[in-house]
Amino acid sequence: MKQRTGEILRWVREHGEVVAITYRGEVIAHLIPVHSSEPSAETMQAPWSDLDQLAQEIGSRWPASVSAVEALGENRRG
């Protein structure tokens, strides 16, 4: 097994597949590929897009006579 460790690691890295590690025929661990730790620009933008959409929805239903400061103050008193 030790002689094949490099080969197995290369397989996981190149093929992106999970490898089951066995001991006496029983799976004792899984070797899984780790993807890039840097998220894509698209992944980074998604939460901001969701927040922008939420802000638009809240803004469209917000009463014109109530400021956000007043609404928070009322919530704290309650």
C-alpha positions in Angstrom: 0.0 0.0 0.0 2.7 2.5 0.9 4.2 2.1 -2.5 0.9 3.1 -4.1 0.1 6.1 -1.9 1.4 8.6 -4.5 -0.5 6.9 -7.2 -3.7 7.0 -5.2 -3.3 10.7 -4.3 -2.6 11.6 -7.9 -5.8 9.7 -8.9 -7.9 11.6 -6.4 -6.4 14.9 -7.5 -6.7 14.3 -11.2 -10.0 12.6 -11.4 -11.7 14.3 -8.4 -13.1 10.9 -7.2 -13.5 9.7 -3.6 -11.4 6.7 -2.7 -12.5 4.3 0.1 -9.7 3.2 2.4 -10.3 -0.4 3.7 -8.8 -2.5 6.4 -9.5 -6.2 6.2 -12.3 -5.6 3.8 -14.0 -2.9 5.9 -14.1 0.8 4.9 -12.4 2.8 7.6 -12.0 6.1 5.8 -12.6 8.1 2.6 -10.0 10.1 0.8 -11.8 13.0 -0.8 -10.5 15.7 -3.2 -10.3 19.3 -1.9 -11.4 21.8 -4.4 -9.8 25.2 -4.8 -10.1 27.2 -1.6 -10.7 30.4 -3.5 -14.4 30.7 -4.4 -15.3 31.9 -7.9 -16.5 35.4 -8.6 -20.0 34.0 -9.2 -20.0 32.3 -5.8 -18.9 35.4 -4.1 -21.6 37.5 -5.9 -24.6 35.3 -5.1 -25.1 36.3 -1.5 -24.9 40.0 -2.4 -27.5 39.5 -5.2 -29.8 37.8 -2.7 -29.4 40.7 -0.3 -30.1 43.2 -3.0 -33.3 41.3 -3.9 -34.4 41.2 -0.3 -33.7 44.9 0.2 -35.9 45.6 -2.9 -38.7 43.4 -1.5 -38.6 45.1 1.9 -38.4 48.5 0.4 -41.4 47.9 -1.8 -43.5 47.0 1.2 -42.1 49.5 3.7 -44.6 52.2 4.9 -43.4 55.6 3.8 -44.3 57.1 7.2 -42.0 54.9 9.2 -38.2 55.2 9.2 -35.9 52.3 9.8 -34.7 53.9 13.0 -38.2 54.2 14.3 -39.0 50.6 13.4 -35.9 49.4 15.2 -36.7 51.6 18.2 -40.2 50.2 18.4 -38.9 46.6 18.2 -36.5 47.2 21.1 -39.2 48.6 23.3 -41.5 45.7 22.7 
